[in-house]
C-alpha cells in the first residue's frame, strides 16, 4: 500500500494506491504522518479499499504527483552507507554512521526540474531510499524503529561536487534549490523490506547505479537507533540512507549531469522518481 499527494484545481488531495489502482482518501481527511505510521489507520484504509468505500481515481492523478510528505522538517543524510560505494572510493568501512544534512528548501517533487546552478560544474546524482519519520522518536531501539516510520520514498541526493570538495564539507553542495527530489509515493512500512530492496538510477535511459539496500552498512533500524539516541527525530524528518556505487564523480572519466538530461531514480516497492535537468 502506498500513499500519494497530487495537485488538482481544487487544491492538494491524498490518495492510496493498492494493486496499481489509486483511490481518493477524501473521506478520511488529510492524514498526518502519525496516522500513516499507525498500523490501525492503515488497516482502516485498506478495509475501505476492499469494501469499495473509496472512489477510484483515474490515471490523471499520476501526472500531477507532489512530494508525498506535506512538510519536510529536516533531511538527515547517511554518507558512505553501501559496501559497494565504499569500495569504489577505496574507503574504510565506518564504525558509526557518517552524517550530514541537506536544507529542506532543496526538496522538489516528481517530474519537477533539477536546476543546474550557474556557479558549479560538477552536478551529480545519487539514488537513495528515504525513510520518513511519522512519530517523535527519541532513544528508540533498532527493534522498535519501524513503529516510528510513516513510510519510505525515493530520494535523489543531487550534489554539486565542486562546491562540496571546495568547502571540505557537504552542506552547500547538497543544498541548492531542487537538489532533493522526492517521490513518487510513500510506501507503507509493512509493504516493503527496506533492508532488501533493489535500487537503480538511470540517466537518459542508461543504467548508472544498480544495487540493493542489502548492501547497507547500517540498516534502517540501526540508523534510526543511532540518530534517535543523539537527536530527537520529529515527524517530517527524512533520513536519506546513502547511495550505492556508480555515482558520476567516481567514474573514469567522470559522468556528470548536464541541462537536458533525464534522471530516473528507482527503488523496488516504491516506484520511479523522474526529473529533468535544466539551466538556471
Phi and psi in degrees as a GROMACS rama.xvg file:
@    title "Ramachandran Plot"
@    xaxis  label "Phi"
@    yaxis  label "Psi"
@TYPE xy
-128.797  148.113  UNK-2
-111.345  140.529  UNK-3
-133.188  152.836  UNK-4
-117.671  140.132  UNK-5
-147.568  155.418  UNK-6
-91.3522  139.468  UNK-7
-133.073  171.956  UNK-8
-61.2377  -26.6495  UNK-9
-92.2943  2.08094  UNK-10
123.572  -163.852  UNK-11
-85.6449  134.677  UNK-12
-123.28  159.551  UNK-13
-110.136  148.099  UNK-14
-138.714  165.1  UNK-15
-125.712  132.271  UNK-16
-106.813  126.503  UNK-17
-136.159  126.695  UNK-18
52.8739  45.8139  UNK-19
66.9923  15.1819  UNK-20
-120.879  142.379  UNK-21
-113.506  134.405  UNK-22
-122.261  143.956  UNK-23
-72.9058  135.997  UNK-24
-97.7814  16.2206  UNK-25
-53.7341  -40.5928  UNK-26
-69.0733  -17.0478  UNK-27
-91.0595  -9.33509  UNK-28
75.1187  179.737  UNK-29
-74.3034  119.7  UNK-30
-73.8945  146.666  UNK-31
-86.3488  164.621  UNK-32
-63.8846  -31.8822  UNK-33
-65.3655  -37.5983  UNK-34
-56.2521  -49.1097  UNK-35
-65.2779  -25.7153  UNK-36
-84.8135  -0.615034  UNK-37
-102.756  118.063  UNK-38
-56.0668  -37.7004  UNK-39
-61.6918  -41.0007  UNK-40
-63.2889  -45.1111  UNK-41
-63.7097  -36.2795  UNK-42
-65.1167  -39.5555  UNK-43
-61.3459  -43.3517  UNK-44
-64.3527  -44.9455  UNK-45
-61.9646  -42.3376  UNK-46
-62.0429  -39.7421  UNK-47
-63.6578  -36.204  UNK-48
-66.2109  -47.6671  UNK-49
-65.119  -30.5724  UNK-50
-93.2004  3.27628  UNK-51
77.4002  17.9966  UNK-52
-76.9848  -19.4573  UNK-53
-106.242  129.514  UNK-54
-72.659  141.464  UNK-55
-75.8826  143.716  UNK-56
-101.756  138.39  UNK-57
-70.59  170.857  UNK-58
-62.782  -10.2681  UNK-59
-64.132  -21.7183  UNK-60
-63.3437  -31.9252  UNK-61
-64.8083  -21.4111  UNK-62
-82.1583  -12.0395  UNK-63
-126.415  30.9106  UNK-64
-66.9638  143.002  UNK-65
-112.864  172.577  UNK-66
-53.6829  129.196  UNK-67
-79.2614  20.8772  UNK-68
-130.42  119.958  UNK-69
-58.817  -39.5753  UNK-70
-148.965  115.838  UNK-71
-84.8993  113.761  UNK-72
-78.0668  -43.7874  UNK-73
-157.247  158.03  UNK-74
-122.417  113.603  UNK-75
-105.227  124.243  UNK-76
-110.767  144.677  UNK-77
-107.883  117.994  UNK-78
-89.6048  152.636  UNK-79
52.58  54.7197  UNK-80
-113.357  10.24  UNK-81
-120.111  136.392  UNK-82
-58.9133  -39.5148  UNK-83
-71.0904  -29.5912  UNK-84
-71.3134  -38.729  UNK-85
-63.2063  -37.8968  UNK-86
-65.7369  -41.2191  UNK-87
-69.0675  -22.4344  UNK-88
-95.3929  -2.26768  UNK-89
56.6729  43.5554  UNK-90
-104.931  148.559  UNK-91
-70.6322  149.667  UNK-92
-69.038  125.216  UNK-93
-70.4762  151.492  UNK-94
-82.556  -28.0183  UNK-95
-135.66  158.341  UNK-96
-57.4311  136.866  UNK-97
-92.6119  118.749  UNK-98
-112.102  146.592  UNK-99
-152.917  176.034  UNK-100
-126.743  153.772  UNK-101
-116.757  149.09  UNK-102
-70.7615  135.612  UNK-103
-58.354  -22.828  UNK-104
-69.6412  -8.27611  UNK-105
-83.4894  -5.57892  UNK-106
-71.322  137.638  UNK-107
-144.859  170.285  UNK-108
-107.566  -175.202  UNK-109
-60.456  139.466  UNK-110
66.8  1.505  UNK-111
-79.3558  153.354  UNK-112
-72.5424  146.419  UNK-113
-94.7446  116.697  UNK-114
-88.5217  121.097  UNK-115
-80.6581  110.368  UNK-116
-63.7003  151.844  UNK-117
-71.4949  -27.5949  UNK-118
-92.6926  6.72028  UNK-119
-132.612  158.63  UNK-120
-117.11  -29.0753  UNK-121
-103.467  79.2711  UNK-122
-93.5629  125.207  UNK-123
-121.093  166.526  UNK-124
-114.841  154.653  UNK-125
-155.132  110.044  UNK-126
-76.3672  134.257  UNK-127
-145.071  149.094  UNK-128
-79.5855  127.58  UNK-129
-103.138  128.96  UNK-130
-102.235  122.327  UNK-131
-104.116  118.748  UNK-132
-77.938  132.551  UNK-133
-111.561  -18.7971  UNK-134
-132.1  147.527  UNK-135
-56.9984  124.444  UNK-136
-119.662  120.54  UNK-137
-141.566  126.995  UNK-138
56.4059  45.9593  UNK-139
-88.4021  140.369  UNK-140
-85.5135  159.432  UNK-141
-58.956  -37.5864  UNK-142
-66.0589  -30.2458  UNK-143
-102.302  4.7091  UNK-144
-59.6697  -39.4653  UNK-145
-62.1553  -24.2693  UNK-146
-63.9588  -17.6052  UNK-147
-102.72  3.38804  UNK-148
-98.2686  125.37  UNK-149
-78.2357  -29.384  UNK-150
164.667  -177.514  UNK-151
-123.178  142.876  UNK-152
-137.234  177.338  UNK-153
-98.9911  135.298  UNK-154
-122.616  134.738  UNK-155
-104.857  104.93  UNK-156
-81.5516  77.6295  UNK-157
-66.4186  140.547  UNK-158
-139.191  133.009  UNK-159
-90.3698  97.8845  UNK-160
-65.5373  -37.6562  UNK-161
-65.0716  -38.7269  UNK-162
-66.0359  -42.3749  UNK-163
-60.2913  -47.1063  UNK-164
-73.4593  -33.1512  UNK-165
-65.8514  -40.5681  UNK-166
-77.6779  -26.1069  UNK-167
77.4621  8.53544  UNK-168
-150.88  174.102  UNK-169
-98.0589  -18.5415  UNK-170
-59.6534  -51.87  UNK-171
-63.152  -46.819  UNK-172
-64.7784  -21.0046  UNK-173
-99.014  -8.68804  UNK-174
-115.22  9.39679  UNK-175
-57.9474  149.051  UNK-176
-52.6839  137.931  UNK-177
76.6175  8.42312  UNK-178
-88.3779  11.1431  UNK-179
-136.289  65.2483  UNK-180
-59.5674  138.995  UNK-181
-138.685  144.099  UNK-182
143.083  -163.321  UNK-183
-84.4596  -9.77895  UNK-184
-143.683  170.192  UNK-185
-114.716  106.309  UNK-186
-84.0973  131.668  UNK-187
-58.8146  144.08  UNK-188
-62.3975  -24.0785  UNK-189
-91.87  8.51416  UNK-190
-111.6  8.51896  UNK-191
-153.091  143.886  UNK-192
-91.9064  95.5967  UNK-193
-64.4795  -20.2796  UNK-194
-98.8698  11.1985  UNK-195
-154.456  59.723  UNK-196
-121.856  136.004  UNK-197
-68.3091  140.208  UNK-198
-127.759  143.737  UNK-199
-152.433  145.8  UNK-200
-132.101  136.114  UNK-201
-124.819  140.265  UNK-202
-117.715  119.122  UNK-203
53.1366  38.6797  UNK-204
84.5448  -7.35604  UNK-205
-96.8203  127.811  UNK-206
-68.2232  126.343  UNK-207
-112.511  -33.6858  UNK-208
-130.225  136.596  UNK-209
-153.555  113.947  UNK-210
-160.508  -158.343  UNK-211
-147.579  149.858  UNK-212
-67.5207  -7.7168  UNK-213
-63.4012  -14.4892  UNK-214
-83.9025  -0.436317  UNK-215
-53.463  137.509  UNK-216
-79.6201  -43.47  UNK-217
-120.234  116.148  UNK-218
-75.5925  -179.251  UNK-219
-60.9252  -47.0037  UNK-220
-61.7677  -44.6199  UNK-221
-62.8557  -38.0638  UNK-222
-67.2241  -45.7699  UNK-223
-63.4252  -41.4976  UNK-224
-59.4635  -48.5555  UNK-225
-60.3092  -47.7307  UNK-226
-66.1106  -46.4412  UNK-227
-71.5628  -14.2031  UNK-228
-86.7591  -2.20499  UNK-229
-124.397  -20.0013  UNK-230
-154.163  150.517  UNK-231
-80.5923  126.853  UNK-232
-94.6128  114.381  UNK-233
-88.0844  155.15  UNK-234
-54.1972  135.854  UNK-235
96.9035  -4.44805  UNK-236
-73.6642  132.63  UNK-237
-110.733  124.551  UNK-238
-100.128  115.4  UNK-239
-93.5054  114.928  UNK-240
-88.0936  11.6702  UNK-241
102.527  166.601  UNK-242
-124.527  151.114  UNK-243
-81.1749  -178.283  UNK-244
-64.8235  161.285  UNK-245
107.638  4.93653  UNK-246
-62.5255  156.676  UNK-247
-64.9915  -38.0535  UNK-248
-67.2974  -26.6619  UNK-249
-97.3057  8.20002  UNK-250
-80.798  158.612  UNK-251
-123.258  103.852  UNK-252
-76.6155  166.456  UNK-253
-57.0554  143.964  UNK-254
-124.62  99.0805  UNK-255
-110.305  168.492  UNK-256
-82.1557  144.794  UNK-257
-132.908  154.498  UNK-258
-52.4302  136.384  UNK-259
102.592  -17.6163  UNK-260
-73.4003  149.522  UNK-261
-113.762  128.048  UNK-262
-115.288  128.221  UNK-263
-120.17  115.734  UNK-264
-108.424  126.707  UNK-265
-130.255  136.293  UNK-266
-126.902  128.697  UNK-267
-55.5009  132.428  UNK-268
87.9436  -5.8883  UNK-269
-118.99  -52.1576  UNK-270
133.901  -167.004  UNK-271
-113.162  126.848  UNK-272
-100.39  113.64  UNK-273
-111.386  134.29  UNK-274
-143.056  154.954  UNK-275
-117.597  139.095  UNK-276
-87.9132  131.241  UNK-277
-129.978  160.16  UNK-278
-71.6658  152.643  UNK-279
